[in-house]
Amino acid sequence: MGGRWLVTAVHYARQTTARSRVRPMKKSDIICPNCSAGYRRVELASGARTTGEFRCLLCDHVLEVFNGTTEVAIRLTVQPERTFQGISH
């Protein structure tokens, strides 16, 4: 019975050490200054690294330039109302 407790303690110690090395993801919101579209930004410290730039899906304005230090995912969450002029219904 003593051996079982030792294995459990070693397993717990490994899990605790692994958890302490994992950095949590950072969540934030981005608003396009050009068209007011809203985006959710999630940054991870692990995984593949993101390089390049992200442009607004609605107006093509550059919202962020990535330097490759983290993995970043951006998702459109709020699409502003568009005014269509000159279109008859």
N, C-alpha and C positions, 0 to 999 in steps of 0.2 A: 504494500500500500504506500510506503514511503517513496518508492520510485515513481509512482504515478504523480504525486505532488511535485516532485522535482521536474518532471517533464512539463507539467502545467506551468510551473514558475518560469522555466526557460522559454516556453512558447509565449507567455505573457510579456516577458522582457523583450523578446524579438519584436512583437507587435508594437509595444510602446516605443521602442527605438525607431521602428519604421514610421510610425505616426509622427514622431517629432521631426523627422526629416522632410515630410510632405508639407509644402507651403500651400495654404488655402488659395482658392481663386479669388480674384478681385472683380467685383461687379460695379459698373458705373453706367451712367446715361450720357449720351451725346446728343446735342441739338444742332442741326445744321444751321449756321448763321445766315445762309442764303435763302432757304425755303422753309425753315422751321420743322423739318422732318425729325422725328425722334428715333434714336437707336439705343439698344442695350449693348454694352460692351463688356465682355468677359475676358479676363486675362489669366492665363495659367503659367506657372513657373516651370512646369515640366512639359514634355512632349516636343513636337516639332516646333521650330521657331518661325515666326512670320516676318517676312521682309517685303518691302514695296510700299504701296500706299492704298488707302481706302477712300473711295469717292462716294458721295451721296448718290443713292440709286435714283433719285428723282431729278436732281439738277446738275449732277456731275461735279459738284464742288469738292475739293480735297478736304477731307475731315481729319485724316491722321496719316502720318508717315511712320512706318515700322522699321526699326533698326535691327531686328533679329535677336533681341535679348529674351523675348517671351513669346508664347503662343497667344494670339489674340483672335477672338471671334466677335463679329459685330452683326446684329440682326435688326432690321427695320421693325419698329414697334408702333410708331405713330406716324401715319401719313397725313399731312395737312390737307385741308380741303382745297381743291383746285378750282379756279375760276376759268371757265372756257368762254372766251369772248368770240363773237362772230359765228357761233354754232347755233343754228336754229333747230328746235325740237319739233 
